[in-house]
Amino acid sequence: MPFASKQMQSVASQQLSKADTIKLRNKHIGQACQLFYRSDPLKIVRGQGQYMFDEEGTRYLDCINNVAHVGHCHPEVVRAGALQMATISTNNRFLHDELVQCARTLAGKMPAPLSVCFFVNSGSEANDLALRLARNYTKRLDVITLDHAYHGHLQSVMEISPYKFNQPGGEQKPEYVHVAPCPDIYGGQFKDKLHPNTDLGALYAQPIADICERQQAKGQGVAAFIAESLQSCGGQILPPAGYFQAAYNAVHRAGGLCIADEVQVGFGRVGSHYWAFETQGVVPDIVSVAKPMGNGHPVGAVVTTPEIAQAFYETGVAYFNTYGGNPVSCAIANAVMRIIDEEGLQQNARQLGEYLLRECSQLKQQFECIGDVRGIGLFVGIELVSDREARTPDTKAANWVVNRMKQLHKVLVSSDGPNNNVIKLKPPMCFNHENADAFLLAFRECLTTLTQDQLQQSAAAAATAAAAATAAVITNGVNASAADTLANKTKMFERQDRLIKSV
């Protein structure tokens, strides 16, 4: 039910100026809440599909938003939420159909035996509950996480998020949290070029097995291994083949459970599968989902096995979440999952992702500043480097590209990774071929300009160096000539002195 134009105009007429919005934000919003494009922030007032609009009506192509999964303000999602909100919104201690239908659909998308759902409001809540389930079931505390991982902002999940606690000012990692290397074969601990003809999946999984063995030797074991199926904040990382299979086997041998964090990449984004963990041929014990599930509405869930859910029930402590599983959230989630199927968005992600990866790989052949292109579906990373052979991250170039894409081309991208040099693409799933070409054209222009600027800077530096060398030669020549003149004059004075003395 798109709102009437009169309603839209009414909302627009009540807007503050951008300057007033910034002033109020600076006064009342904590400074730790950071903005995109901080030097020139965007004031976004409207969204539609894969586009966002600022207060002046400027349209931006959104390549950032994996939250607006089926497109900003999708009319079916808006209709489902508004209709249910106009009917009733209460908690899940009352029976209602939207909850059980949402659970049935969500469980139906999962491999067996994942079939029991708990509903929450966010990815942070989902991962917090996943940890509770694992620790309750195993009666252990220790958790294995991956370097550069991010699992949310609650205290329990900040503890297992090196992306946060390794930052200056971050809290110290607890002893019961163990960090294994991020399975990044391009820039990580085990690089593909240094380990040719090696099973990199097994190589990266070995540190996890080592942690498990050390824990068992101490008689402690592990409660869980938690990992994003594809790391996003870590730099759009695709684990090598066989990695999760080997890691899961090691954790299960140690009596632990395996948690797949699908908060960023679930619901068909990878194209080939509905869930990213399926690309590795594994079945987790617990799966956490959120962000795209509500298309911008706060809703999430934890899906697990009947056995793990039963152990949680047997504690005797009821699980109640005031808003988790409310009828409005579930109606919206149901609409999102229905739209993904009806509009063929998973298939679109596969086809468009293949096109983007192919075209970006061609750009890599033309521009030395592209070190790596990786991705699957509508989850793509382009790593910028200053030295391709050494794989030296170019943070400055990535920041420059992000800002130029926004300012000149009205295309919104972001950068991330441990060195903030990976350009990330994770757009709404309604992203189309025309949008992909618009991104590629803008990105090519940025790389061309960047390369030209770098060449000019190199030429200027070379010219400066050459001028300095020439000046040094000239200076040395002048100094030598002056020295010769002085020596000659000294000899002349000495001869004159001898003549005077002889007279």
Number of C-alpha atoms within 10 A of each C-alpha: 13 11 10 8 9 9 10 12 10 10 11 13 9 8 12 12 11 16 10 11 13 14 11 12 13 11 10 8 11 9 10 6 7 9 11 10 13 8 8 10 11 15 16 16 14 16 18 15 19 24 22 21 18 15 16 10 11 11 17 20 23 29 23 18 23 25 24 27 29 29 25 23 18 20 15 17 26 17 18 21 23 15 14 17 15 10 10 11 13 16 17 18 11 9 11 15 11 20 23 16 14 23 23 14 14 22 18 12 15 17 13 12 15 23 18 19 24 20 28 27 22 23 26 24 26 28 31 21 22 27 23 15 22 27 20 18 20 17 14 17 17 21 24 23 25 23 22 23 25 25 28 21 15 13 11 17 20 21 23 28 23 23 19 20 17 14 9 7 8 13 13 10 16 10 8 15 17 19 21 20 18 23 27 21 20 18 20 13 13 17 14 17 10 11 12 9 8 10 14 22 19 18 17 26 24 18 16 24 21 13 20 26 19 14 15 15 10 9 9 17 24 30 28 30 29 24 23 25 25 26 25 23 21 24 27 27 23 22 20 19 15 19 20 27 17 19 20 24 16 22 23 17 14 20 17 27 25 26 26 25 29 24 27 26 28 25 27 26 31 26 26 17 17 18 22 26 23 16 19 15 12 18 20 25 22 27 28 30 29 32 25 30 30 27 27 20 20 20 28 28 27 25 26 25 17 14 14 19 20 12 15 19 12 10 10 8 8 9 9 14 15 12 18 23 30 24 27 26 29 28 25 28 31 22 23 25 21 15 16 21 12 9 13 14 22 23 20 22 26 20 17 22 24 17 16 24 21 13 15 22 17 12 18 18 11 13 16 16 24 24 24 18 23 17 20 23 27 29 27 26 27 24 31 30 23 18 14 14 9 10 17 17 24 20 21 14 21 24 18 12 24 20 20 18 21 19 13 10 18 19 24 23 21 23 24 20 22 15 16 21 24 31 22 24 26 25 29 27 32 21 24 16 15 9 19 18 14 16 23 16 12 20 20 16 16 21 20 14 13 17 16 12 12 14 12 12 12 12 12 12 12 12 12 12 12 12 12 12 12 12 12 12 12 12 12 12 12 12 12 12 12 12 12 12 12 12 12 12 12 12 12 12 12 11 12 12 11 11 10 8 8 7 5
